[in-house]
Amino acid sequence: MTNTAQPTALITGAGRGLGQALARALLAASWRVVVDARRAGHLAAALPGSVVVPGDVTDPAHQEALAAAVGGLGRLDLLVNNASDLGPSPLPKLADVPLAAARQVFETNVLAPLALTQRLLPLLRASRGAVLNVSSDAAVEPYAGWGAYGSSKAALDQLTAVLAAEEPGLAVYAVDPGDMRTEMHQAAFPGEDISDRPAPEAVVPALLRLITTRPPSGRVRAADFAGAPA
Ligand SMILES: NC(=O)c1ccc[n+]([C@@H]2O[C@H](COP(=O)([O-])OP(=O)(O)OC[C@H]3O[C@@H](n4cnc5c(N)ncnc54)[C@H](OP(=O)(O)O)[C@@H]3O)[C@@H](O)[C@H]2O)c1
């Protein structure tokens, strides 16, 4: 039976990495969680109790399916736009990045979060909810090779800032999680030993603290919310 009093989150890209770690933590805290990934066959077992909607965030039919799944639950308190495309690995210079790859990076990292936000704003407004757009230090640092991904995250940051100005009833954050030992990070550093980077689970308490303390909307670093109880 639908319990509309229970806090509800949609987390994109929860097949592994940060998205899955955050989904697991919210489920443990008795949230209802809707998740997706393109490869989602393992997700019902990995995240028991979640609502799994397999698909690609750039696909309008999948965006509609996500909105329908959330609508069926009757409320939305938290939208986490976490699914992301790094682009080609090894990371090419801007001189060499294929435009089709750059276009796909922007579709995934900017336009899909915008589309999901548009579809879900009525429910987010009704709950005075939060939008958490997962950004990167590459949005503000001009790392060579990170041009497509970094500029897409910069666009996501600005989209976040404008949404915050337009929707004062919501909490709207662009969050830089910091380096994490994930598949995406390994793809960014092919062949390198990344075992010294923290696991994505290490970032989750900071995200929970951000959600629960609800500071003013803006761009934040997860590291600034680390170390205190969630
Ligand atoms: N790892 C880092 O060091 C780091 C640093 C700064 C920022 N970030 C950001 O943190 C977030 C999480 O990254 P991560 O390192 O946890 O990545 P990850 O381990 O590669 O996981 C990404 C997840 O997103 C899913 N995904 C990717 N594209 C998708 C699409 N088009 N539609 C639906 N799902 C999709 C993937 O599953 P499928 O492939 O099966 O779809 C996977 O479940 C991203 O926004 C990333 O940009 C990461």
The ligand as a MOL file (V3000), in Angstrom:
LIG
                    3D

  0  0  0     0  0            999 V3000
M  V30 BEGIN CTAB
M  V30 COUNTS 48 52 0 0 0
M  V30 BEGIN ATOM
M  V30 1 N 34.1030 8.9020 -8.9380 0
M  V30 2 C 34.6240 10.1110 -8.7820 0
M  V30 3 O 35.8130 10.2830 -8.4310 0
M  V30 4 C 33.7520 11.3210 -9.0060 0
M  V30 5 C 34.3210 12.5810 -8.7680 0
M  V30 6 C 33.5360 13.7170 -8.9620 0
M  V30 7 C 32.2230 13.5780 -9.3600 0
M  V30 8 N 31.6900 12.3400 -9.5970 0 CHG=1
M  V30 9 C 30.2770 12.2440 -9.9680 0
M  V30 10 O 29.6330 11.3870 -9.0540 0
M  V30 11 C 28.5090 10.7600 -9.6900 0
M  V30 12 C 28.5780 9.2600 -9.4860 0
M  V30 13 O 29.7390 8.7820 -10.1230 0
M  V30 14 P 30.3440 7.3440 -9.8120 0
M  V30 15 O 31.8040 7.5380 -9.7580 0
M  V30 16 O 29.6020 6.7000 -8.6920 0 CHG=-1
M  V30 17 O 30.0200 6.6120 -11.2050 0
M  V30 18 P 29.9100 5.0630 -11.5610 0
M  V30 19 O 30.4530 4.1880 -10.4960 0
M  V30 20 O 30.4440 4.9450 -12.9330 0
M  V30 21 O 28.3200 4.8320 -11.5740 0
M  V30 22 C 27.5240 5.5320 -12.4750 0
M  V30 23 C 26.1260 4.9530 -12.4290 0
M  V30 24 O 25.2980 5.6930 -13.3390 0
M  V30 25 C 24.6850 4.7800 -14.2580 0
M  V30 26 N 24.5190 5.4930 -15.5150 0
M  V30 27 C 25.4830 6.0210 -16.3010 0
M  V30 28 N 24.9390 6.5740 -17.3820 0
M  V30 29 C 23.5960 6.3890 -17.2800 0
M  V30 30 C 22.4940 6.7290 -18.0970 0
M  V30 31 N 22.6670 7.3530 -19.2690 0
M  V30 32 N 21.2450 6.4000 -17.6850 0
M  V30 33 C 21.0590 5.7510 -16.5060 0
M  V30 34 N 22.0730 5.4110 -15.6930 0
M  V30 35 C 23.3230 5.7120 -16.0910 0
M  V30 36 C 25.6350 3.5930 -14.3360 0
M  V30 37 O 24.9770 2.3890 -14.6820 0
M  V30 38 P 24.8420 1.8910 -16.2040 0
M  V30 39 O 26.1900 2.1000 -16.8440 0
M  V30 40 O 24.4160 0.4840 -16.0910 0
M  V30 41 O 23.7820 2.7650 -16.8040 0
M  V30 42 C 26.0800 3.5080 -12.8690 0
M  V30 43 O 25.1090 2.8160 -12.1130 0
M  V30 44 C 28.5610 11.2020 -11.1500 0
M  V30 45 O 27.6790 12.2800 -11.3490 0
M  V30 46 C 29.9960 11.6530 -11.3280 0
M  V30 47 O 30.1230 12.5950 -12.3690 0
M  V30 48 C 32.4390 11.2050 -9.4270 0
M  V30 END ATOM
M  V30 BEGIN BOND
M  V30 1 1 1 2
M  V30 2 2 2 3
M  V30 3 1 2 4
M  V30 4 1 4 5
M  V30 5 2 4 48
M  V30 6 2 5 6
M  V30 7 1 6 7
M  V30 8 2 7 8
M  V30 9 1 8 9
M  V30 10 1 8 48
M  V30 11 1 9 10
M  V30 12 1 9 46
M  V30 13 1 10 11
M  V30 14 1 11 12
M  V30 15 1 11 44
M  V30 16 1 12 13
M  V30 17 1 13 14
M  V30 18 2 14 15
M  V30 19 1 14 16
M  V30 20 1 14 17
M  V30 21 1 17 18
M  V30 22 2 18 19
M  V30 23 1 18 20
M  V30 24 1 18 21
M  V30 25 1 21 22
M  V30 26 1 22 23
M  V30 27 1 23 24
M  V30 28 1 23 42
M  V30 29 1 24 25
M  V30 30 1 25 26
M  V30 31 1 25 36
M  V30 32 1 26 27
M  V30 33 1 26 35
M  V30 34 2 27 28
M  V30 35 1 28 29
M  V30 36 1 29 30
M  V30 37 2 29 35
M  V30 38 1 30 31
M  V30 39 2 30 32
M  V30 40 1 32 33
M  V30 41 2 33 34
M  V30 42 1 34 35
M  V30 43 1 36 37
M  V30 44 1 36 42
M  V30 45 1 37 38
M  V30 46 2 38 39
M  V30 47 1 38 40
M  V30 48 1 38 41
M  V30 49 1 42 43
M  V30 50 1 44 45
M  V30 51 1 44 46
M  V30 52 1 46 47
M  V30 END BOND
M  V30 END CTAB
M  END
